[in-house]
Every structure is written in structure tokens, then in C-alpha cells.
Amino acid sequence: MFRRRLIAALPATSLRVLGARSGWLLDSPDVLRVGFGGVAATLQLPGGLADADGARSELARLSLRGDDGPAGTGIVAMGSLPFNRDAPSRLDVPRYVITQSAQGTWVTSHDDGDWRRLVEGEDDAVQEPQSSRSVTYRPSPEEYAHHVANAVEVLRRKEIDKVVLARSIVGTLHQAIDCGAVAQRLRGREPSCTVYGVPTADARRYVGASPELLVRRLGGEATCHPLAGTIAIPPDVDPEDYHSWLLGSAKNLHEHGVLVDDVVTTLGRFYDDIEADATPSIVTLRTVAHLGTWIRGRHPSGVAPDALALLNVLHPTAAVGGIPRVAAYDLLRRLEPFERGHYAGPVGWIDQSGDGEFWIGIRGVLVDGADFEAWAGAGIVSESDPIAEREETRDKLASVLSSVLVDRI
């Protein structure tokens, strides 16, 4: 039995650090959601997203009493799913969940344990970025540019429209990484992103700041905010000229348009009324800017697929995979010398009603003590320049790792 209560607001910093260090953190600009205290129940997806229907039915069987509250304040399952949609995965129902927004603060607890002691007992996150003991690139920057060139050859033969190729950095620092400090630093640096910190199945932690909403389902409405098309923004400059260039770049508009068309077509399988911005807008982060388009689907009956069912048809979007999906996935598997794991997989929550939010798990660092791995990808189309795509991934990696490393990437 779970109980939901409306309570007084709590210090956001303490909640954020607690979730990132040892629980589940989903900290969007509007809502701070933290799970902690261990696992009360688990939604197993042994066949990956294809098992989404069965997973949500397990969540619906749990009992909730107490105060009323908005979506996402009762029994919720939280976590990160792998990029490989067929890989076994899981979402966890935390023992305690606190949801805090302008609407109020709610705690949902599985028992009458002293959840306040856990929140108030969290130490401050004061660790600063460190220098590295070792760093390895996978693949090397030169090899990555070569892979991009190979992909461009395939694209120019019209075999696929777009593929996203990633590379990673693996390293070791001098001290264990404090994920609470990383999350706190990311919250300050990327105010428009959703900061996440979640456990992985192999007992590591994945912490980052995602700019990209994969899907939000609230009742009969679904919202997506796909991003594609990127430009680096140097420090201490007026970004307007860079924004204008991005909005006029044929290559970036092509890359973005392929993505938007794919999301609109996919949502059209479930929603009769779909609205998409006529033109993309600029999404500005600390060191880069992207093209973004808001897409909304409304179901006339007010009854729509739940958040996991929408994930099952949307993931992976062309923002992280490619178009056509199967052919692009086969190509990136041939050209990427690693398994993506949780990189670019969905990270988020779903409640008993089927409402939920999932972001794309990018701009993150996988942490295991003092060891880390970070990824960045670039969307490759027929107009892509291998050196420019290599530099784009370098800029993205530098932005992510500045919350962990003092070294220049």
C-alpha cells in the first residue's frame, strides 16, 4: 500500500543531491521529482519495449490512498532504458517519491518510514571537477571522421536519409565522482534542460542534463520536442549571428526536417489531431544551440496510449538513430565500435494512469566510482562534412565533461 500526502516545500538542493547520489532524479525546469529509499516494486521488460503493455499493467495493480494530486505525484516507476529497444530493461518504483513544483509538494511512501531523515541527512555536494588519470577516445577523432565519411557515401547512394553516429570518452579520475555534485553543477549550467541521475542495472549511475523531450503523455495529449541541427556558441559572444546561421543552414534544416517528419508520422498512428510548429526555433544551451520543433497530438476521445506504448513506437527517433530506422540502425552498429548502453535511451517516469514523461538520455556521464564514460553523437546526412561532425561531437563532449573534468577535451 502506498500513501500520497501534500506537504510543505523542501530544499531543492537536498532533494537533487539525494536523488542523483543514491536514488532517482528527474529535475526539469518546472518539476523536481526524486525517488529514494530503495525499490518497492519493479516493472520488468525482459523483451525490451515490446513488453511495455505488460509492464504498465503491473504498475496499475499497486494500491494508493491519501491526498489527491496531479499526474506523477502518486505511484510512479522511474529509470533509464537502454538505447537498444530490444534489450532487457526495467523501471523501478521507489519506496519514497517526492514531487515538487509550483502546484505544491507531494510525498508518496510505501510505508511509514522516516523519509525526512533521509532527506535531511544528505551532505552538501561540494566536490569540484577533477583532472584525469587516464582518458581514451572510442573511436579516435580521426577514426570517427573516417566513419562519418563512410556513412556519407551510403547516404549519397540514397540508401538511407540520416544516421546518427556517436563516439565516447572513457576515463579515470583521481577520486570517486560525486554524482550529487555533478547534478547540482548541471542544474546551474543548463537551466533549460532536465537534469537526471539514475541507477543502471549493473550498479553504476548515469547522470546528465538532457535538452530533448522524447514524449510527454498527459491524458489524451502527447507532446514531443525533437532536436536536430547544431552549432557551437563560443563564450562571450552575441549568439544572434550563430542562431541566424543555424536557421538558414540547408544541411541542418534537412537533418531537422527528416526528424520532425518521422515523429509526426509516428504520432499519426494514434492521434487524429497533430500540430507541429511551422518552422523550427532555437534551443540555446551553455555552449551549443539546436533547432527544435514542438509537436502535439490530441486524441478526440481523451483516451490515448500510455507513455510506455508511445515510447515503443517512437524510440529510437531520428535524433539518435536514423531514417529508415532499421537500415540506419544496422549502419550505426557497423560503424560504432561500442555498445551504447543507456546512452541515447529514454529516461523518465510513468504513473498508474499511463501519464509520464521521457527524455532522451544524452549529454550524460556514466559513473562507476572514479571511472566514467561519456558520449556524443552527430546527425549525418548527405551534405555532412566529416571534420565538421567530428568538431560538433567534440563540442558536445566538452560541454558534458566540464561538470566532471577540468581537462580540455
N, C-alpha and C positions, 0 to 999 in steps of 0.2 A: 504494500500500500504506500502510495506517495501522497504527500500533503503540500499544497501550494499556499503561501502566505504573502500578503503585501506588507513590506517592512520599510523602515526608514532607509534613506540612501546611505551607501557605504563608500569608503575611499576607493576611487577608481584605480589608483596605483597599486594598492594592496591586492585588489582582485586580479588585475592584469598580471602581476608578478606571480601570484599563486597559480593561475591557470597556465601560464607559459612554462613554469618550472616543473610542475608535477601533475597538472590536470589537463583541461581542455580550454583553450582561449579562442574566442571569436569576437574581435573588437572592431566593429565597423564605426564609421563616423557618427551613426545615430544610436546604436545599441551595443552595449558591452555585455557579453554572455560568457559566463565562466562555469565550468564543471570541475568538481574536485571531490576528494574523499574516497576515491576508489570507484569500482564498477559495480553498479547494482544489477544491470542486465546487459546483454549483448545481442545485437542484431547480426546474425551471421549471413554472409553472402558467399557461400562456397563456390558458386559458379560465376562470381562477379556480379555485374549489374543486371544480368539476365535473371537473377534471383530477387530483384527488387520487390516484386509483389509479395512474396512470402515474408520478406524481412519486415515490411511495414505492418503486415497483419499481426506479427508477434508484438510489435510496439502497441498496437491497439488493444491488446489483451490486458495490459497493465492498468491498475486501478488508481484513480486520482480523486482526492477530496480537498476541501478547503476553499479558499477565496477564488473568485473569478479573476481572470487575467487575459491579456491579449495573446495572440499567436506566439508560440515559442517560449512561454513562461511556465508551462506545465512540465509534463514528462517529455523530454527531448533526447534523441540519440545524436551524438556528436562524433566528429572524427574526420579522418582523411582517407580517401580511397586511392588505389594505385592508378597510374596512367593507363596501364593495361586493363581494359574494361573486363576482360575475361579472368583476371587473376582473383583467387580467393581473397575476400576482404571482409571488413566488419565495421560496424559503428557501435559505440558504447553509450549506454545510458548511465551517466554519472550518479553517484549516491546523492550528491547535492548539486543543484544548478541555481546560479544567481543570474538574473536578467535585469539590467539597469538601463533606463532610457528616460526621456523627458516625460513619459507616461507614468513612471514610477519604478519601484524596485521590488522584485518578487524573488522569493527563495522557494524552491521545490526540493523537498527532502524525502529520502526513502525511509528514514527512521527519525527518532528524536535525539540523535547525537548532537554533540556540541559543535555545530558548524562554525559558530562565531570564533571559537578558539583557533580553528584552522586559519581563518581569515586574519585575525588579529596577531597571530604568531608568526606571520611571514616577515622575514628580514627584508630590509631595503635592498634594491638592486643597484649596486654601486660599481660593479666591475666595468672597467674601460676596455675598449678594443686593444688587442694584443698584437705583437709581432709573431710571425710564424716560425716554427722549427723546420717545416718542410712543406712544399707545395708542388703538386703535379697537375698538369693540364691533360684532360682526356676529351678529344684528341689534342694534339699540339695546335697552336694557332695556324700554323702552315698547313697541317693536315685538314683542319676544319675548312679552310678556304678551298682546298682541293676537293673536299666532299661537296661543297656548295657548287663548284664548277661542274662536277659530275651531275648534280641534280638539275642544274640549269640546262644541260644538254637534253635530259629527259623531258623537261618542261617545254623546251622548244620543239620537241617532236610531237607535242600536244597529247602526250600520254596521260599526263595529269595537269591540273590547273595550278596547284600550290602544294608545297610541302614545308613543314617547319622542322628545321634541323637544329639540334641543341648540342652544346658542349658543356663540360663541367670542370671544376677545380676541386681537387681533393687535397686536404692539408691537415697538419697537426700544429696546435699552438702549445705554448709553454704551460698553460693551466687549463683546467676544465672550464668549458664555456658555460656561463650563467645565462640560461635561456630567458630568465626574467629580465635581466639587464638588456638583452638583445631586443626583446619585445617592447620594453619601455623606450629604448632608443628609437626603434622603428616608429612607434606611435608619434613621437615628436618630429621625426623627419618626414614622414609620409602621412599627413593628416587626412588625405582623401582616400587612403587605402583601408582595407580590412586587415588588421594585424591578427595573425593566427599562431597558435602554438599547440601542437597535438602530439600524442604518443604514436609510435608506429608499432607494427606487430612484432618487430624484432627488438623492442625495448629502447629504441632511440627516440629522439624528439625532432620534430620538423617545425621550424619557426620562421615566419616571414611576413611580408606585407603585400597582399595581392591587390592590384588595381582593377581586377576584372571579375565582375559578377557573371557567373555562368548561368544561373537561373534563380529567381525568387518566385515561389508559389504562395499566394495568399488567396484562399478561397477559389473563385473562378477566374483569377487573373494570374498570368505568368509574365515576368519581366526578365529580360536579358540585356546585358550591356557589353557586347563583344568589342574587343580592341584589336586593331591591326594597323600597321603603319607607324613608324617610329623615327624620331630624330633626337640626337643628343643635344642638350642645352648646356653650354658652358656656364660656369659660375660667374656671377656679377655682370651679366649682360641683359639687355632688354630682350625678352623672349619673343616679342611680337614678330620680328622678321623670320625667326625659325618656325613659328606657327604658320605664317603665311606660306613659307616654302612647303611645309608638310601638306597643307590644304591644297596646294597646286601641283604636288608631285604625282605624275602619272603612275609611276611604279607603286607608290604607297596607296593611292586611290584604288588601283587594280587589286592589290593584296587585300585591302579592306572590303572592297565590294564583293569579292569572292566569299569572304567570311559572312557578311551580312546576308547575302542571298541564301547561303546554306542554312543559317539559323531561321530565317523567315520561312523557308520551305519546310524545315523540320517542324516548327511550331504549327504550321498549317495542317499537319496531320491531326491535331487535336482542337485547334481554335479556329472558329469561323471569322472572327473579328481580329485582325492583326494590324497594328500600327507601327511603323518604323520611321525614324527621323528621315526627312528627305535628303539631308546632307550630313556628313559626319561632323562632330565637334571635337575640339581639342581637349585632351585629358592631360593635365600637367602634373608631373611628379618632380622629385627633387633634382634629378639630373637628366631626365628624358621627357619627351612628350609623345603622346599616341593619338591616333584617330579613334574615336569611339562613336557608336550609334546605339541609342536606346530603342529597344524593340519590346512591344507589349502585345500579349494575346489575351483576349477576353472570351469567355465561354458564355453563350446566351443563357444557359440553364443555371449558371453559377456552380455547376459541378464539373470538376476538371481532374485530370490525372494528378496524382500526388507528386511531391518533389522528387522522389526516387524514380518514379516512372518517367518523368521528364528528363532526369539525368540519363536514363537508359537509352533515350533516343538522341540526346544532344551530345553526349560525351563520346569521343573527343571532338570538339569543334575544330574548324579550320584554323582557329587561333593557335592551336598547339599540335595539330595533326596534319591535316591537309584535305584536299579535294581532288578526285573522288576519295572517299575515306579509306577503302580497302587498299587501293593501289598506292596511295600516299603513305599509309602505314607500312606496307611492305618495303617501300623505298627507304623510309627513315630507319627501319630495322636493319637494312643492309648497310646504311651509311653511318649510323651512330654506334660507336664501339662500347656501349654500356647499356644496362637496363635503366630505364628512367625511375623505376620505383614509384615513390609518391610525387615526384616532380611532375607538374602539369596535370595531376589528378584532381578530382573535386575535393574540396574541404568545406565542411559546413555542418548543418543540423537539419533534422526533420522532427516534427512533433506528431502526436497521435492523430490529429485531424488530417495529416498529409501536407500541412503547410511546412515550408522550410526555405532555407537559403543555402546555396553552394557557390563558392568562388573557385576560380582556377588556382590551384596551388603552385603559383610561380613566385619569383622573387623571394625564395626561401633558402634556408640553410638546414641541412640535416646534421644533427649534432649527436655525438657519442663521446661523452667526456671531453677530452681535448681535441678529438678528431672531428673533422667537418667535411661536408661536400656541398657545393652549390652549383646550380645550373643556370644557363641562359640559352634561349633559342631565338631564331630569326625566321621570319616568313619568307620563303624563297618562291619567286615567280620567274617567268621567262625573262623579265628585264633586270633581274638581280645582278649585282656586281659582287663577286666573291670577297673582295677586300672590304667593301663597304659592309657586307653582312658580318664579316669577322669583327670589324670595329664596333658594330652595333652590339654584338654579344659581349664584347669586352666592356662596353659602357654599362650594360645591364649587370654584368658580374661585379664590376667595381661598385655600383650602387648598392647591390645586395650585401657584399662583403665588407663595406665600410662600417657596418654595425658590429662586425666581429674583428676585423683586421685593421691595423694601422699601415700595413704594407701597401704599396701601389701595385695594382694589378695590370 
